[in-house]
Amino acid sequence: MINLKIRKLGNSLGVVLPMEAISRLHVEDGDRLILTETPEGGYRLTPYDPEFEAQMKLAEEGMARYRNTLHALAK
């Protein structure tokens, strides 16, 4: 477990990731990270993946297009 401290950065708040976390995430200065909420109510921090983003965009378009069908199937 790595403890992070929230710090004021200009008009925002941020955290500084220790080198151990940077190394394990395989990221470097200027890279993007994605913070997603987990089903348990926590959060997960992962490196940005443009291929995954493209797949999610297609999935969201499909869900929007077939919203009524998916709603009926969920019953």
C-alpha positions in Angstrom: 0.0 0.0 0.0 1.2 3.5 -0.9 0.0 6.5 1.0 -0.5 9.7 -0.9 -0.9 13.2 0.4 -3.2 15.7 -1.3 -1.5 19.0 -2.0 -2.6 22.3 -3.3 -1.4 22.9 -6.9 -2.3 26.4 -7.9 -6.1 26.6 -7.8 -6.4 22.8 -7.8 -5.6 19.8 -5.6 -3.3 17.0 -6.6 -1.2 14.1 -5.5 2.4 13.4 -6.1 3.1 9.7 -7.1 6.3 8.2 -5.6 8.8 6.7 -8.0 7.7 3.2 -6.9 4.2 3.8 -8.3 5.5 5.5 -11.4 7.7 2.6 -12.1 5.0 0.0 -11.6 2.6 1.9 -13.8 5.3 2.1 -16.5 4.6 5.8 -17.1 6.7 8.9 -17.3 6.4 12.7 -17.3 3.6 13.9 -19.5 1.8 10.5 -19.8 -1.9 10.3 -19.1 -3.5 8.2 -16.4 -7.1 7.1 -16.1 -8.9 7.0 -12.7 -11.9 4.7 -12.7 -14.4 3.8 -10.0 -14.5 0.1 -9.0 -17.7 -1.8 -8.1 -16.5 -1.9 -4.5 -16.6 1.9 -4.3 -12.9 2.4 -4.6 -10.8 3.7 -7.4 -8.3 2.2 -9.8 -5.4 4.2 -11.5 -4.2 2.9 -14.8 -2.1 4.2 -17.7 -4.1 5.7 -20.6 -4.7 3.2 -23.4 -5.9 4.8 -26.7 -7.1 1.4 -28.0 -9.3 0.8 -24.9 -10.7 4.3 -25.3 -11.7 3.6 -28.9 -13.3 0.3 -27.9 -15.3 2.0 -25.1 -16.5 4.7 -27.5 -17.8 2.0 -29.8 -19.5 0.2 -26.9 -21.1 3.4 -25.7 -22.4 4.1 -29.2 -23.9 0.6 -29.4 -25.5 0.9 -25.9 -27.0 4.3 -26.9 -28.3 2.9 -30.2 -29.9 -0.2 -28.6 -30.9 1.4 -25.3 -34.5 0.3 -25.4 -33.6 -3.3 -26.3 -31.0 -3.5 -23.6 -33.4 -2.0 -21.1 -36.0 -4.7 -22.0 -33.4 -7.5 -21.8 -32.4 -6.2 -18.3 -35.9 -6.9 -16.9 
